[in-house]
Structures are given as structure tokens and as C-alpha cells.
Amino acid sequence: MVAVSIVIADVRFTPETERKRGLAVLVLWLCLLTSFTLTLLTDDDVPEVVEAARFVVRDERGTIRAGLMMEQNEPVLFFADTSGKRISQYK
């Protein structure tokens, strides 16, 4: 016997959810742009893999607003407010 369940989520768009979505889109575009640029600039002497302990996105004041890193042996993607405090993170 197979059980099927349907989940209906009530998603309300608020300024905060729109801001979080905007930050996520920004990080994804930056990753895409970086990979595209590296693809264009790649020659035989450039490695095909970019490695780092962490990647961060800073605003015009230098405050970290988003990041991708390993914490406690798990990958973490996070977004921060204008003061640098994490407002959401995904493991």
C-alpha cells in the first residue's frame, strides 16, 4: 500500500522574505558570474577548481552579508542583516 500526502504551505510575501530572496538571488548570480568569468579566462595553466575555506559577500561598508562555508563538518549557506548578524542559514 502506498500513502500519498499533500502539503499546502501558506507563503506570505513580506518585505523580509523578499529581502532574503533578494540576497539568495544575489549570491547565486555572483557564483554564476564568477564561474562564467573563470571559464572565459581559463587557459592550460589555470586550475579548473577553485577552493577556499569559505566564501563571503560583503556590502559597500565591508560588512559580511552572506557566506558559504563549512561549520562542524557541514556546509552552511547564510545571510546576514546590515549589522552582520545572521538572519537565516541553511545546512
KOLRO-923645 format. One record per residue (C-alpha): x, y negated, z negated; residue number from 1; residue in three letters. Coordinates in Angstrom, 3 decimals. Layout:
<lumpas>
+----------+----------+----------+-----+------+
!       c1 !       c2 !       c3 !  nr ! rest !
+----------+----------+----------+-----+------+
!        X !        Y !        Z ! NUM !  ALA !
...
+----------+----------+----------+-----+------+
</lumpas>
This chain:
<lumpas>
+----------+----------+----------+-----+------+
!       c1 !       c2 !       c3 !  nr ! rest !
+----------+----------+----------+-----+------+
!    0.000 !    0.000 !    0.000 !   1 !  MET !
!    1.306 !   -3.460 !    0.912 !   2 !  VAL !
!    0.427 !   -6.514 !   -1.135 !   3 !  ALA !
!    0.350 !   -9.893 !    0.552 !   4 !  VAL !
!    0.303 !  -13.156 !   -1.346 !   5 !  SER !
!   -0.198 !  -16.683 !   -0.082 !   6 !  ILE !
!    1.330 !  -19.621 !   -1.911 !   7 !  VAL !
!   -0.096 !  -23.078 !   -1.371 !   8 !  ILE !
!    2.122 !  -25.915 !   -2.539 !   9 !  ALA !
!    0.822 !  -29.376 !   -3.270 !  10 !  ASP !
!    3.594 !  -31.607 !   -1.929 !  11 !  VAL !
!    3.102 !  -35.292 !   -2.541 !  12 !  ARG !
!    5.463 !  -37.690 !   -0.878 !  13 !  PHE !
!    6.679 !  -40.246 !   -3.371 !  14 !  THR !
!    9.473 !  -42.783 !   -2.954 !  15 !  PRO !
!   11.761 !  -40.492 !   -4.988 !  16 !  GLU !
!   11.076 !  -37.413 !   -2.852 !  17 !  THR !
!   11.588 !  -39.487 !    0.281 !  18 !  GLU !
!   14.902 !  -40.767 !   -1.125 !  19 !  ARG !
!   16.057 !  -37.225 !   -1.938 !  20 !  LYS !
!   15.059 !  -36.090 !    1.530 !  21 !  ARG !
!   16.939 !  -39.034 !    2.994 !  22 !  GLY !
!   20.094 !  -38.113 !    1.065 !  23 !  LEU !
!   19.822 !  -34.496 !    2.198 !  24 !  ALA !
!   19.442 !  -35.605 !    5.810 !  25 !  VAL !
!   22.453 !  -37.930 !    5.404 !  26 !  LEU !
!   24.645 !  -35.120 !    4.069 !  27 !  VAL !
!   23.568 !  -32.777 !    6.855 !  28 !  LEU !
!   24.243 !  -35.435 !    9.527 !  29 !  TRP !
!   27.678 !  -36.141 !    8.030 !  30 !  LEU !
!   28.522 !  -32.431 !    8.102 !  31 !  CYS !
!   27.298 !  -32.156 !   11.688 !  32 !  LEU !
!   29.228 !  -35.259 !   12.756 !  33 !  LEU !
!   32.391 !  -34.005 !   11.059 !  34 !  THR !
!   32.183 !  -30.604 !   12.706 !  35 !  SER !
!   31.440 !  -32.165 !   16.104 !  36 !  PHE !
!   34.380 !  -34.581 !   15.753 !  37 !  THR !
!   36.703 !  -31.773 !   14.724 !  38 !  LEU !
!   35.530 !  -29.749 !   17.712 !  39 !  THR !
!   36.349 !  -32.622 !   20.079 !  40 !  LEU !
!   39.754 !  -33.249 !   18.516 !  41 !  LEU !
!   40.775 !  -29.610 !   18.249 !  42 !  THR !
!   43.866 !  -28.534 !   20.091 !  43 !  ASP !
!   46.063 !  -25.472 !   19.668 !  44 !  ASP !
!   47.970 !  -26.977 !   16.709 !  45 !  ASP !
!   44.896 !  -27.862 !   14.625 !  46 !  VAL !
!   43.422 !  -25.156 !   12.380 !  47 !  PRO !
!   39.862 !  -24.076 !   13.106 !  48 !  GLU !
!   38.874 !  -24.014 !    9.428 !  49 !  VAL !
!   38.550 !  -26.983 !    7.100 !  50 !  VAL !
!   38.939 !  -26.030 !    3.447 !  51 !  GLU !
!   38.600 !  -28.067 !    0.292 !  52 !  ALA !
!   37.785 !  -27.522 !   -3.356 !  53 !  ALA !
!   34.896 !  -29.976 !   -2.958 !  54 !  ARG !
!   33.306 !  -32.420 !   -0.527 !  55 !  PHE !
!   31.796 !  -35.680 !   -1.783 !  56 !  VAL !
!   29.799 !  -38.521 !   -0.230 !  57 !  VAL !
!   30.377 !  -41.958 !   -1.755 !  58 !  ARG !
!   28.346 !  -45.146 !   -1.331 !  59 !  ASP !
!   29.801 !  -48.545 !   -0.410 !  60 !  GLU !
!   30.801 !  -49.153 !   -4.062 !  61 !  ARG !
!   32.663 !  -45.846 !   -4.294 !  62 !  GLY !
!   30.077 !  -44.089 !   -6.465 !  63 !  THR !
!   29.659 !  -40.394 !   -5.696 !  64 !  ILE !
!   26.124 !  -39.924 !   -4.318 !  65 !  ARG !
!   26.261 !  -36.321 !   -3.060 !  66 !  ALA !
!   28.583 !  -33.369 !   -3.163 !  67 !  GLY !
!   29.207 !  -29.778 !   -2.178 !  68 !  LEU !
!   31.460 !  -27.712 !   -4.435 !  69 !  MET !
!   31.937 !  -24.503 !   -6.368 !  70 !  MET !
!   30.896 !  -24.522 !  -10.040 !  71 !  GLU !
!   31.193 !  -21.392 !  -12.185 !  72 !  GLN !
!   31.882 !  -19.353 !   -9.051 !  73 !  ASN !
!   28.648 !  -20.527 !   -7.361 !  74 !  GLU !
!   28.204 !  -23.027 !   -4.523 !  75 !  PRO !
!   26.401 !  -26.205 !   -5.610 !  76 !  VAL !
!   24.919 !  -28.980 !   -3.463 !  77 !  LEU !
!   23.910 !  -32.033 !   -5.479 !  78 !  PHE !
!   22.534 !  -35.548 !   -5.039 !  79 !  PHE !
!   23.140 !  -38.455 !   -7.428 !  80 !  ALA !
!   21.476 !  -41.778 !   -8.154 !  81 !  ASP !
!   23.141 !  -45.178 !   -7.794 !  82 !  THR !
!   24.904 !  -44.772 !  -11.153 !  83 !  SER !
!   26.400 !  -41.411 !  -10.134 !  84 !  GLY !
!   24.099 !  -39.317 !  -12.361 !  85 !  LYS !
!   22.936 !  -36.088 !  -10.698 !  86 !  ARG !
!   19.244 !  -36.272 !   -9.900 !  87 !  ILE !
!   18.955 !  -32.912 !   -8.158 !  88 !  SER !
!   21.110 !  -29.938 !   -7.393 !  89 !  GLN !
!   20.746 !  -26.667 !   -5.576 !  90 !  TYR !
!   22.554 !  -23.417 !   -6.424 !  91 !  LYS !
+----------+----------+----------+-----+------+
</lumpas>
